[in-house]
Amino acid sequence: MNLDAMFGPLFEIITSPYLIGLILLAIPIGMFFGAVPGLGGKLGIVLLIPFVFGMDALPGAVFLLAMHAVVHTGGSVPSILFGVPGTGPDAATIVDGYPMAQKGEAGRALGASLGASGIGGVIGALFLAAMLPVLRPVVLAFSPAEFFLLALFGITFIAMLSGDSLIKGIAVGFLGLMVSLVGLDPHTGSQRFTFDQLFLWDGVNVVAAVLGIFAIPEMMALGVKGGAIARVEGKMAGYDIWQVLDGISDVFRNWWLTLRTSIIGAVIGAIPGLGGDAASWLCYGHAVQTCKNPENFGKGDVRGVIAPETANNSKEGGSLLPTLFFGVPGSSGMAILLGAFVMLGIQPGPQMALTGMDLVWSLIWALALANLLSIPVFLAMAPAFSLLVFVRGALLIPFVLVLAFLGAYLSEGAWENMLLLFGLGILGYYLKKFGWPRPPFVIGLVLGSIAEDSIHKALAIWGPTFFLRPLSLVLIGLIVLTVVVYILRLRRAGPGVKMDV
């Protein structure tokens, strides 16, 4: 491997005050979105898109990725101190983290979480780097035929794992696919679903769509619920800095567990659709099964904090693999990041292996640096993050709504995008209210243009027989297998469990 191509981007980042400054700015912002229950990394990316609009591709991508990389590090704070998960994957940390806080070991649990998150994130980035030599020939073997089927596979796979209903997930994914067709036909130049509106000629604005589907519904739901963001009972557990340092050393005392769960988390992240919940719970289960005296788990065992926290952060490196090279998001958070990359002018896909490796290496190093630099930032700001669960929704809602409408307008300078934001916000609210998954919509919207372009090229080259190509048959088999696995899961759930078919 070319060492200049590998370490050149690292040298560029560490010698650039601008890029290092962006990473240092992104870390506390990411921890904020993780530490406030119910916000999370997806909403963080959505709200920061307006701020990176107009940036060069590299600084914008580094900033968003660094922010997203440390969300779960911040999410461990309310999980341990209050027993309230900051993000979904942090729920696994509560099982042992909260009992440790109740025993007076809150600082040790926070330290273990911090150390595990930092090391897990670095190992996730190294996993991504190690897979690049293997991945390049695989990516280059793909043709337009495979990329069309890969887009459909991505929607199906994410849809299956976005909720209890495969039909709902696929329906929302294909709704996003239909919305991606709005605009001028790239092959004939004729208008499609534009209603003679000039601002729709270039298609539905991705920034407005993402803000509408995610940011507006969350604020509407928060306004309907009222009160503080999280319902917290009891007082915050106290801790001191020496306990935190002891917890960090626990990570190194259990180095073999830390290494195993980091690698497992990265591998799970590389499988499209599994996401952080699967990574954290599977690694927690692995720790219980492989450690001595498993009866201590659930009662305040520090290993029960280390395992899910390494997985939470290492899976980000793994999930970047399919996102960057195949355009198939590794998780729902990566689906939003994929939309942000497209907005910045980065086109994920096979060309990344040919012309975008400098950017890929920059993102790998940004991911590793963000996780390392998050340790001192966390040590300095953890007490402040612990108070964020008490923030009242009434204070947050106006701020977020202003950002959302400003972002929708500034993305193209078209006031009509604010109407689009409002309309999609109402759609997103009802999707959220009635339990329909929203990430497949964004995936369908982003992958729609890739799927359309690929099927036109495939039909021009091979005609309908492109479905019979060996790799195409493999992908068709994977799509069918996805549906079959879902049906088997329904049957195992039994007649007493209500799961929407």
N, C-alpha and C positions, 0 to 999 in steps of 0.2 A: 504494500500500500504506500502511496506517495505521502511522505511525512509532511511535506510543505502544504499539500492540500488538506491534511488532517489538522496540523497545528497552526497553520496560517490564520484561519478564522479566530482561533483562541487568542493569538497574539493581537489580532485586530481589536477584539473586544476589550481585553485587559489594558490595552494602551489607549483606548478611546474613552475619555471622560464622559462623553455623551452617552455611549452605550452602557457603561458601568453605572452612570447616573440613572438611566432609564430602569435598569435592573433593580437598583436600590430603591427607586420610587415605587416600582411595581410590587416589591415584596410586602411592605405594610398594607398596600391596597388589597392585595390578594388575601392576606391574613384577616383583614377587616371583613371581606365578604365570606370568609370561612367561619369567622368567630360569631357573626350574627346569624343565628339559626333561621333557616328558611331562605337565605339569599343564595349563597353558593357560587361556584365558579362560573356557571353558565350565565347567570345574571351579571356577574362581574365583567365578563367578556363583552356582553351585549352593551352595557353602559359605557365601557371604555372605547368602543368602536368609534364614536364621534371624535374622541380625542386623538386617535391615531390616523383618522382620515386625512389624507394629504401628506402623510409621512412617507419617506422612502420605505420600500418593502422590508429591508433588514431591520431597521430600528423599530418599526411598527410590530413586526412579527416577534422580535425579541421581547419587547415590552409586554405584549399579550401573553406569550408563552410563560414568561417569568412570573407574571401575576397568577396565571392558572396553576402553575407548578406548586405554589405554596398555599393554596386554598385549604387543603386538608391539614396542613400544619397549624393554621389558625383554628380550624374546626375542632381540634382536640381540646382547646381551652374550655368551652362550655360543656363538652362531653365529660371531661374529668371533674371539673369544679362543681357542675350543677346536675350532671346526668342528663343533659339536653344536647342531642347531637347537633353540631354546627352544620354539617352536611350529612347526606344519607350514608355514605361509607363510614363516617365517624361513629355510627351507631355501635359497631363492633368494639370500639375502644371503650365504650361505657361499661361493658360487661365486667372488666377488671379495673378500669381507670377510676370509676366513681367509687367502688368499694375501697380502693386505696386512699382516695380523698377522705372518705368517712373514717378511715383508720388513722388519719393524721399524716398521710404520706402523699398529699396532693403535689408537693414540689417534686418528689421523686417520680411520680407518674408523668408530670409535665416534662421533666427532663428526659425521661425514657422516650416519650412521644417525640420530643424535639430531635434527639439524637437519631432515633429510628427514621424519622421523616427525612432528615438531612442525608443520611447514608443511603436510605432507600432511593431517594431521588437521584443521587450520583450513580448508583448501580444501575438504575433504569436508563440513564443516559449512556452509560458504558455498554449496556445490553444493546441499545440502538446502534451504537458505533460498531459493536462486534458483528451485528447482523448485516451490515451494509455490503461486505464482499459477497455474501451468499445471496443477498436480495437482488443485486444488480442484474445478473443474468436471468433471474426469474422475471423481473419486471420487463426486461427487453424482449422476452418471449411472447408478451401479450400483444395482440393486434386489436384493431377497432371492434372486431366481433366479440372478443373476450371482455373489452371494457364496457360494452353495452350490457352484457350479462352480469358483469361485476357491479354495475350501477343498480340493477334490479336486485341482485343478491344483497347489496348493502342496505337497501330499503327494507327488504324482507327480514334480514337478520336483526337490524336495529328495532324494527317494528315488533318482532317476537319478544324482545327482551325489554321493551319500553313499558309494558303493562300486562294485565291479565288477559287481554284480548288480541289475538293475532289479526282478526278481521279489522278491528278498530285501528291497529297500528298500520296495517297495509293501506287501509282507506285514507288515513291521514297522510301517509307517505306518497300515495298516488295523487292526492289533492295538491301536495307540494309540486309533484311532477307536472300536473296540469297547469299550475300557476307559472311554472318555469317556461311554458310555451307562449305566454303573453309577450307580444312584441312583433318585430319584423321577422318573417321566415328567413333564416340565414341562406337558404338556397334559392328562393324565388323573389325575396324582397317584399312579398305581400304582407299586409297587416293581419295579425291574429289577435282577436279579443282585445283590441286597443280602444275600441269605441271612439275612434278618431281623436284620441287624446295624445298629444305630442310627447308628453312625459313618459308614456308607456311604450314608445317605439323601441327603446333599448331594453324593455322587459321590466318586470317588477324589481324595484330596488332592494337588494339583499339586506342592506342596513335597516331600512324601514320595516321589512318583513320580520327580521329577527327581533328588533325592538318591539314590534307589535305583538308577536306571538309569545314572547317571554317576559319583557319588562312590564308592559301595561297590565296583563292578567295578574301578575304577582302583586302589584300595587293595588289593583281593584280588590283582590282577595284579602289583602292586609287591611284595606279600608273597611270592608264588610265585617271582618273579625273584630277590629278595634283593639284598643289597649296596647300593651307592650308586645314586642315581636315574639318573645318566648314566654311561656307560663312557667315561672321558676318558683319552686317552693323551698323554703329554708334559706339559710345563709350560705354565702360563699365559703368554701374551705380555705383556711389559711395555709401559707407555705413560706419558706425562705429560700434564698439563693443557693445555700449549701445543699439543701434537698434536691434542687434542680440539677446541680452538678453531679450529685450521687446518681441521679436517674440517668444522666448521660453516660456515666461510666458503666451502668447496668447494660447498656447496649453493647459495649465492648466485652463485658464479662460473658454475654450470651452471643458472641460473635458468629457462631456457626448457625444459630437460629436466624439471626439478622441477615446473614448472607443467603440462606435458603429461601426465606420468605420474600426477600427482595427479588430474587431471580424468578420465583413463582409468580409474584405480582407483575413483573415485566412481561412474562410469557402470557399471562391472562390478559394483560392490556393489549397485546398484539393481536388477540382474537377479536375481530370486530363485534361490537355490541355487548360484550360481557360487562365492561366498565368497573367502577370502583367498588360497588357493593359486592359483586362476586369475588373480586380480588381480596378485599378485607376479610370477608367471612370465611372464604376457603383457606386463607393463610392462618386465621385464628383457629379453625378446625385442625389444620396441619400441626400447629403448635401444641394443641391439646393431645393429639394422637401420638406425637413423637417425643414429647418431653417427659422426664421422670415426674413422679407425683402429680398426675393430671387432676387429682381431686382438689388441688389448690386453685384451679382456674375458676373464675366466677366469684372468688372471695377476696380478690385483691392481689393477683399474681402479676408481677411486672412483665413477665413474658407475654401475658395476655394483652398488654399495651404495645409491646414492641412489634409483635407479629402483624396486626392489622395496619399499624402506622407505616411500617416499611412498605407494605403492599400498596397502600394508598398513594404513595409518592412514586414508587418504582413503576407503577402501571402507566404513568404518563409517558415515560420513555418508550415503553412497548406500544402504546396506542398511537404514537406518532408514526410508526412504521406504515400501517395500512393507510393512514390519513394522508401522508405526504406522497407515497409512491403509487397508491392505487386509487386515491380519491374516495376511499371508503372509511368513514370515521371509526376510530377504535372505541369510542364511547359517545354518550350524548353531549358531553362537554366538548369533545373534539369535533362534533358536528357543527357546533357554533363557531369553534376556532377555524374550521374549514371555510365557513362562510366569510369570516374575517380575513383569512388569507386571500381568498378570491377578490375581496374588496380592495386589498392592498396591491393587487396585481400579480399575486403568486398563484399559478395554476397547478395544483397538485395533480400528479399523474406520472406516466412513465418517463416524460421528458425531464423530470427531476433527476433521474439517474444519469442523464446525458449532459444537461446544461445547468442543473441547479445544485450540484454537490457542495459548492461553497456555502450556499444558504443552509443546506442540510447540516453541515458541520457547525455552522454558526449557531443553529438552533440547539444542537446537541450540547455545545459548550455553554450556551445560555441557560439551558435546563440544569446542568451540573452546577454552574456558578450560583444560580438563584437558590438552589437547595443548600449550598454551603454558606452563602451570605445570610440566609434566613436565620441561622443559629444565633449570631449576635443581635440581630434585629428582634428576634423573639425574646431573648433574655432581657432586652431593654424595655419591651412594650407589652409583655404578657399581662402585667397588672391592669393596664388600660384595656386590653382586649377582653378581659374577664368581665368588664362592666357593660359591654356592648349588648348583652342579652336584655338589659333593662331599657334600651332605647325604645321610645314610643313610636308606633307606626305613623302617627300623625306628623311627626317631625321628618320622617324619611320620605313619605309619599310625595309631597310637593317637589322635593329636591330631585327625586328619580324621574318624575313626570317631566320636569323642565329639561333634564338631560335627554330624555327620550325624544321629545318633540324637537329639541335643538339638533340632536343627532340626525333625525329623519330629514330635517330641512337642509342642514349643511352638507349632507352626503351628495346631493346633486344641485342644491340651490333652488329646488322646486317646491313651492308651497303645497302642491298637490300631494307630495309624499306624506304630509302631516295628516291628510284625509285618509290616505292608505294606511298609515300607522293606526289611526283611530278605528278603522274598519277591521283590520287584522287583530287589533287589541281586543275588540268585542268577541271576534271568533276565538281567539286564544283563551279568553276568560271562560267561555262556555265549554271549550275543550277541557280546560282544567277542572271546571266545576263538575262535569259529568264523567270524569275519569278517562278521557281520551288522551293518549300520549301526544306530546307536541314535538319532541325531537325529530320524528320521521318527516314532519312537514318541512323542516329546514333542510334535511338530507335530500328529500325529493326536489326541493327548489334548487339546491346547489348541484345535484347530480343530473338534473333534468337536461341541461344544455350538453353535458358530457355524453349522456345516453343518446340524445337526438343526433348529435354530430357523429357518434360512433356507429349508430345503426345505418345512417346514410352512407358512410364510407364502406361499411361491411357489405351492404346490399350492392353497392357499385362494384366492389371487387369480386365477391363470391356469389351474389344473389342469395336467395333463401337458404342455400346449402351451407351458409356459414354456421347454422345451428348444429351441423354434423361434424364440425372440426373437433379434434380430440379434446382440446382444452375447453371448448364451448360445452361439450358433453359433460365434462367434469363439473363446470359451474352450474349447468342445469341440474345435475345430480345433487349439488350442494343446496340449491334452492328448494328442490323437492324434499331433501333430507331435513331442512329447516322446518318445513311444514309438518312432516311426519313426526319429528321430535316433539313439536308443539302438541300435536294430537295425542301422542302417547302420554305426554305430561298431563293433558286434560283427563285422560282415562285413569291415570294413577291418582289424580286428585279425588276421584270417587264421586258418586252421585250426591253426596251430602255437601260437597264444596261447590259453591256457585262461581263458575268461571265462564265469562262470556265467550261464546264461540263466534 
